[in-house]
Amino acid sequence: MHSKVAKRVVVLTSIIAVSLAIIEVSTTPLFLIVGAIAGWFITPDADVNGSSEEERRIPQPFRFFWKLVLYPYSLLFRHRGISHWIVVGTFTRIFYLLIVFTLVVHPQNVFWWYDFFLQNKKICMYVIVPWIVQDTVHYFYDIVSTYFVRKRNRQNR
C-alpha cells in the first residue's frame, strides 16, 4: 500500500479514537490507538519477503528484529493470499504474533492468550477493530490500484 493512503487511514482511525476520547472518558481510545498503530506497522504486506513500506517505517535499530520476527510469516503466506483476506488476514497476523510471543516469552503456558482474551474481550476488540478497518482499506486499495495499473499497462501495449 502506498504510504499516502496508509497515512490517511491512520489519521482517520486516530481521529475516530480522539473523538471517542472526547465523548467517552475511559481507556477505550487508548486501545483504539494501539489497534491503529498495530495496523499501521503490521499490515497485510507483512507477507512480503524483503523490503516493504512497513519495514521502512521501523526505525533502523529495530529493523533486524522486525525481519527476524516477520520473515517466517512471509514464508508461510504468499503475498496477496490468505493474509490479504478481510478479517481472516488480520487474525493470521495476530495469531502468528501470539505464537511467536508465546514461544519466546511465555512457553510454559501456551494458551495464556486465550485466558487473557476471555478476561478482556472488550479491550481486545478495541485493539482488533481499528486494525481490521485499516486492513480492509488496504485490501480495497490493492484491488483498485491493481485494476488501474493493469488498465494502464493494456493501454501502453
ROLUMKOL-39893 format. One record per residue (C-alpha): y negated, x negated, z negated; residue in three letters. Coordinates in pm, whole numbers, plus 50000, padded with zeros to 5 digits. Each point is the difference from the previous one (the first is absolute). Example, Ala and Ser with C-alpha at 12.3 -4.5 7.8 and 13.67 -1.06 7.14 Angstrom:
<sites>
504504877049220ALA 496564986350066SER 
</sites>
This chain:
<sites>
500005000050000MET 496554987350082HIS 497964989649701SER 497095023950074LYS 502285030249974VAL 501744986149693ALA 496664994249829LYS 498935035650077ARG 503215013749853VAL 499534979749683VAL 496365010649974VAL 500995036550047LEU 502744997749739THR 497614982749761SER 497385027150054ILE 502595026349914ILE 500984980549688ALA 496384995849888VAL 499355037050066SER 502935009249781LEU 498684976349734ALA 496745019349994ILE 501745033749991ILE 502784991449757GLU 499404974249732VAL 503404984049955SER 502074970850120THR 501025018850316THR 497474982250227PRO 501204966349877LEU 503525007550121PHE 498705014250328LEU 498104967550055ILE 503174980049919VAL 501835020350266GLY 497184994150247ALA 500114962649936ILE 503804999850036ALA 499665018350331GLY 497344975150110TRP 502214969449942PHE 503515013450052ILE 499795019750323THR 502695010450250PRO 499354966850173ASP 501624981649709ALA 503045000150229ASP 498254975950238VAL 501624965949976ASN 497114975750010GLY 496265002649972SER 498685035349961SER 496665015949921GLU 501215006949646GLU 500964963849947GLU 496524988550103ARG 498545022349727ARG 501844980249733ILE 498044970549858PRO 501444967050123GLN 501664988249674PRO 502065032249981PHE 501215001250363ARG 503114979249931PHE 501055024449729PHE 499225028850236TRP 502244985450271LYS 502724992149748LEU 500115036149880VAL 499595018350331LEU 501904977150238TYR 503385015849910PRO 498445034450054TYR 499034989850353SER 503634990150062LEU 501355033149867LEU 497705022650201PHE 499004996550363ARG 496365005650084HIS 499085036550054ARG 503455010649887GLY 500775019649682ILE 497244981649817SER 497515018550223HIS 501335034749921TRP 497645022349807ILE 500885000849627VAL 503414983750055VAL 498374967450107GLY 497784999449692THR 503035004749778PHE 501934972250179THR 497244975849895ARG 499775014349649ILE 503754997349944PHE 500144965650157TYR 497264987549768LEU 501685016649700LEU 503264982350085ILE 498274966250036VAL 498055005249677PHE 503155011049817THR 502034970150119LEU 497274975549903VAL 498525015049684VAL 502385025849858HIS 503594992350117PRO 501665011549677GLN 498945036450057ASN 500295007950370VAL 498895036149966PHE 496964994849773TRP 497775013950276TRP 501875033250000TYR 499315004949629ASP 496384989550056PHE 499605025550279PHE 501515028249794LEU 497614992549714GLN 496954995350225ASN 500515023450297LYS 496365010050027LYS 498724964249987ILE 502554988950259CYS 498955028250232MET 496344989949964TYR 500974965350121VAL 502365011350276ILE 497915027750162VAL 497034978550117PRO 502494974050122TRP 501765026850207ILE 496645012750132VAL 499064965150118GLN 503414994850157ASP 499735033550179THR 496644990350148VAL 501554966650101HIS 502915017450177TYR 497745023150197PHE 497634971850085TYR 502974979850135ASP 501055029450217ILE 496515005850140VAL 499214963250055SER 503364994050170THR 499355029650230TYR 496634986150109PHE 501314964550043VAL 502835012850221ARG 497595022050195LYS 497674970450059ARG 502954978050106ASN 501155026550252ARG 496495001750146GLN 499844962050039ASN 503174998850211ARG 
</sites>
